[in-house]
Each structure stands twice: as C-alpha cells, then as structure tokens.
C-alpha cells in the first residue's frame, strides 16, 4: 500500500502558495482580466503553484525554512482559514498596487471626457466592472499597453515569488507598512490623474473664457452649437500632442508602484 503521508505534509504550505498566487490573479492588470475565464485562471494558478512550490522548498533557500515550519506544524481547518485569507490578501495587495497607476490614467481621462461634453457617451469597461467614457477607456487601454511593454506582468510575478523568502507564510505582521504603502500609491495615483487632466483642462478653461468673450461681443453667433464642436476639437488636439507625455507619466507611475511594492514585500 502506498504511503501518502510525505505528500500530505506538503498540502498545508502548498495551499498557502496557491492562495498567495490566487490573490495576484484577482486584480492584477492582464492576469486578473475579466475577459479570461475563471477556470483558465484556476488552472494557471494550480499549474504555477506546482512549479513554484518545488523551487521554494529547495534546500538553502530563505523560503524553505518558512515553509518547513508550516509543513510540520499541526494545523486545523480553523487555523488554515485565517492563514489562507492572509496569503490571499498579500497577493491582492500586490495586484491592487500595480493597478492604481493605470486607474489614475483612466480617472484623468474620465475628467477630460466629462469636460469635453462626452460624459453621456460611455461604454462598459469589464476590467473595472464600471461605466467608462471614451477618453477614459482609451487611457486605460494605453496604461495596460504600457504595463505589458515594460514587462510589468513578469515583474509582478517576480515580486510575488521573492516575497515568500522575505514575508514568511502566515507571517505578515507589518500591517502598518501595508497601509502606508497603499496611501502612498493612492497619492501617486492622484498625481498621475492631475498630470494627465491638467493640460487639457487648462486649455478648455481658456476656450471657455474666449467663447464667453465672443458671446459678449458678437451675440449673433450660436455659441452653444459652435462652442461644443470647438471644445471637442481642442481637447482631442491637446490629447494627441501630449500623448507621449501621458505614456511617460504612466510608465513612471507603474515603475514607482513596482519599486514600492518590491521594497515592502521583497527588499
């Protein structure tokens, strides 16, 4: 009769690896995409966990000692549940952190979209499970393209794998540092939002002043019909001119988010 006891000893730490990887697939750009079927994500998580777990328990690695402590511990279901939730949270925080710069681009586009007068022309964005304007959708997809261009999906995976050696399984205790990280990334997201929207909003403000002056001096002009078209053309021209700068802002924001996340979870 085959003795499965040696394999069963690995069930606990392997499940922790599965849950930490699962958290990454909840919200990370591309990896957590709503367009990827759930069963495909589940198969990816299981396949990656089997590949990753073998490297984590290799003798001499920092993660091996952490996982051995879990492997030989007597764990009940009531102990495993909070541990699994903690591991899921770690993966989720990493994915959430790298998503914020892209959300900042999208939010800046939403503000521009609203000021252009296209707020009513929205479309459903399955990635955020929310309604999104045309400009917001464009900048969101641009952020995803930048994320892939700089290899963000590979860097996120590397941070997660390295985190096993620096953040022990069931050993996440620095919650204050996590809150500080998220607040810093939210502030960075607002900075990206302002950098994206400010040039267009400034130009639209000047257009509004000019149109008000024209209305006072030449009241015969149908300013509502003319001004709406002019407003859209000016905003689109400014977006086109500043597209390179927007890409640079998004790229720097994603790099900064990855650095901060790596500093906390895998220094």
N, C-alpha and C positions, 0 to 999 in steps of 0.2 A: 504494500500500500504506500502511495506517495505521501510524503510528509510535507504539507504546505505551510508549516509553522514559520520557516525562514522567510517565506514570501509575505505572510500575513504581518510580520514585523514591519514591513515596509509600507503597509497600507496607510498608516497614520501620516507619516511625513509626506508620502506621495500625494495624498489628498490635500495637504497644505499647499503643495506646489500647484496642484490643479486649481485650487481656489484663488491663489495669487495670480495665476495666468488668466483665470476667468474674469477677474476684475479688470484686467487690461483690455479685454475684448468687449467690455460693456460700453465704453465711451471713447476710446482712442480713435483719432481720425483714421479712416480706411479700415483698420482692424475691427472697429466697432460699428462699421457702416450698417445701416438698417437694410440696405439692399442685399447684404449677404445673409442667406437663410440661416436660421438658428441652428439647425442640425449640422450645417457646414462649420459654423463656429465651434460647436461642441466637438466635432471630430478634430478640428485644428487644435483645440485646447488639449484634448486627450493625447493626440499624436505628439505635440510639442512637450507635454508634461513627461511622457515616457522618454523622449530624447534628452530632455533637460535633467531629469532626476538622476540618470546614470552619471552625468558629469558632476552633479552637485555632491554625490556621495563618494566621489573618487578620493582615495587616501591623500592626505596632505592639504586638501582644500579647506578654506575657512568655513565653508557651508557644511562640510561633512560632520564637524563636531556638533553644530547646531541641530542638524537633522538626526544624528545619532541619539541626542538627548530626548528627542520626541519618539524615536523608534523604539527605545527600550523602556519608555515610561508607560505606566498603566493608565490608559485614557478611556474614560467612559463617553457615552454619547453626549452627556451634559457638559463635559469638558471640551469635546471636539467642536460643538456648535459655536460657542463664542470664539474659539480659535479660528474656525473657518471664516466667521464673519470678519475677524480682524485681518486675515490674509486677503479676503475679498476686497476689503477697504483699501489695503495698500495698493493693489493693482488698479483699483478705481481712481485713487488719488493721482497716480502717475498718469493715467489716461486723461483725467479731468484737467490736470495741469497743462498738458501739451495742447489740449483743445481750446483753452482760453484765448491764446493769441489769434486763432482762426475765428473764434466768436467775436473778438474785438474788431477784426476786419469786417465781418458780416454786420455787426452793430453799427459801425461807421457808415457802411453802405445803406443801412436802413434809414439813418438820419438824412443822408443825402437824398435818398429815394423820396422821403416824405417832403423835404423842402423843394424838390423838383416838381411836386404836384402829382407824383405817380404812386402815392400811398395806397390808392384803391386797386392798383394793378398788381396784385400779389399772386404768389404761387406757393403750393405746399412744398415745404422742404422736409423730406423724410429723415434726413440726418439729424435735424433738431426737433422733429415732430412738431413743427410750428409753421405758421404762415410767414412767407418771406417775400420782400419786394424784389423787383428785377435787379436793381443795383446790389442789394444785399446778397442775393443769390449769386451774382457774378463774382463778388469779392470773396464769398465763402468758398466757391469752387477754385478761385485763384489761390486762396490760402491752402486748400487741400493739395493743389498742384505744387506749391512751394514746399509744403511739408514732404511730399514724395521726392521732389527734386533734390533736397538736401539730405535725403535718406533718413528722415525723421522716424519712420516706422522701424527701421533697423536700430537706430539709436535708442528708441524707447524699449525695444526688446532687450538690448544690451544692458540698459539701466536696471530692468526688472531682474535679469539673470544675476547681475552683480549684487543686487540688493539682498540676495539670500546669504551672501557672505558677510554683509555688514549689518543687516537687520535680521536677527535670528527669527526662525519660525516661532510664532507665538511670543515674540519678544519685542513687539512695537510698543514702546513706553513713552517716547518723546512726542506726546500729542500737542504740547505747546509749540514745538517746532513745526509740526504739520499745519497748525492754524496760522502761524506766522508765514509759512510758505504760501498758503492759499491766499492770504491777504495781500502778500507781495505780488503774486501773479494776477490777482484781480486789479490791483493798482496798475500793473503793466498793461493789462487789457484795456483799461480806461485811457491810458496814454496812447495806445495804438488807435483806439476809437477817435480820439481828438486829432491825432496826426492825419488820419485818413479823411475825416469830415471837415476839418477847419479850412483848408484851402478853398474847397467848393462852397462852403457856407459863407466865407468872406466875399467871394465873387458874387454869389447870389444876393448878399446884402447890398453890395454896390449896385447891382442890377435893379433891386427894388427902389433904392434911392433915385436912380436915374429915371426909372419908369414913373415914379411919383413926381419928379420934376417935369417930365414930358406931359403928364396929365394936367399939371397946373398951367403950363404954357400953351399947350395945344389940346384943348379939351375935346376937339372933334375926333381925335383918334380913339378907336375902340381898344382901349388899353388892355382889357381883360382877354380879348382874343389874341392880340399881338403879344402881350407880355408872357402868356403861358408858353407859347412856342419858343420865344426868345430865351426864357428861363431854362427850358429843357436843353436847347442847343448849347447855351453857355455852360451848363453843368456837365454835359457829355463831353464838350471840348476840354474842359478842365480835367475831367477824369482821364481822358485819353492822354493829355500832356503829362499828368502826374502818375501814370500807371507804373513807370519804372520806380518812382519813389515809394509807391504803395507796396510794390513787391519787396523792396529793400526793407521797409518797415516791418512787413510780415515776417521776412526771413530773420531779421534781428530779434523780433519778439519770440519766435519759435526757438531760436538758439538760446536766448536768455532763459526761457522756461525749461529747456532741457538741462542747462547748466545748474539752475537752482534745484531741480528735482534730483539730479545726479549728486549734488553736494549733500543733500539730505539723506538719500537712500543708498548711495553707492559712492562715498567720497574716496 
